[in-house]
Amino acid sequence: MNLMPDVTEQDLELLARYRRDLHRIPELDYDLPQTKRYLRGVLEQLSCEVFSPSASCICALFDAGCARTMAIRADMDALPISENTGAPFASEHEGHMHACGHDAHMAMALAAAVWVDGIVRERPGALPRNVLFVFQPAEETTGGAKRVCESGVFERCAVERIFGFHVWPDLPWGTVASRPGPLLARSSETHISIHGQSTHIAKTYGVSDTDSHDAALAAARFMVSERWLMRKLAQEEPVICQFGQLEAGTVCNAVAGEARLAGSLRVFTDSMFERAKDEIRALLDESCTSCGCTGEVDFAEGYPPVTNDSVLYSKAADVLPELTLVEEPLLIAEDFAFYQRHLPGVFFLLGVGAPVADGIADADCGDLGYATCALHGDTFMFDERVLLRGLSVYKRLVLME
């Protein structure tokens, strides 16, 4: 079955051009002058209102004369990574790279905007809703989506639903996947400080652990115990807290007076978030007390979980026969979650990984350039033909009642 009768070679030309142009000019956080200029250059040629509702956000509203509006979101920011792909359209900004596929997300949204423009101009009354395109900053850093929501743009434009995509190397090329309910996790950066008392190690001979004031020992005990805690909590629902950074002490022959740990807590429900925080605090107190130390932990607000609206997901599934179910929620985070706390939304994953062994419907897998590495890798690259699938999905969602 041909799942993409609504996309053309002209669509592919646009997708490839937009993606490659944007890939050359990666920018970070809210500092996106060239990216915004490029987007405006495309959108201001179309029959839409282009405006900025919040810092570094670009919106384009196509007024189809309807009382209701749907939204499509794309993220604009890149990563502080030096590109190593060797592509002819590689980053022109040293130390910056679109290694997470945001260039692809913008390209799909721009191509969808061009298609919507054609309908608004040539077929008045054909759309069931107005369409708002949201190009947001700071997905990789502080959650630019939150500021967009706080701007009031969705209320002013009567937006009742929102959709978005993320390219996904862990799924086979061309797969469109999602699930109702929890899809991605709530994330909270977790920072711990442990305070002891530094002294020469010769003075600790025969001293009990409780009287050692050894911050490194307290940190080690906490990390080991915390692993067991996560295994216990995960028996009830998916949860993880891992620490990727541990620093302690200053020299090799003195007890560490200070220790610092940095990691991330990931959960899917507010109740588990609160429970995990309480148990981590209690475990830290226990570990510190056992070594004569004190400590404190700071949990960042982070991003909420990406939770797809079940009713809207069901409607989308009816018009997307190719939609594949993600069996279990994934313990990664995305600030699309802020939109879903504001209005119903569905987030999709677009597979750019190696094709499945038996091929992909209506796609020639022989020379496909699927993802060269995981997201955030300095060689991340894939073939733009896969973006036709995302564009096809957007077209059907725009026309969905």
Secondary structure by P-SEA (a helix, b strand, c coil): ccccccccaaaaaaaaaaaaaaaaccccccccaaaaaaaaaaaaaccbbbbbccccbbbbbbcccccbbbbbbbbcccccccccccccccccccccccccaaaaaaaaaaaaaaaaaaaaacccccccbbbbbbbccccccccaaaaaaacccccccccccccbbbbbcccccccccccccccbbbbbbbbbbbbbbbccccccccccccccccaaaaaaaaaaaaaaaaaaaaaccbbbbbbcbbbbbccccccccbbbbbbbbbbccaaaaaaaaaaaaaaaaaaaaaacccbbbbbccccccccccaaaaaaaaaaccccccccccccccccaaaaaacccbbbbbbbcccccccccccccccccccccccccccccccccccaaaaaaaaaaaaacc
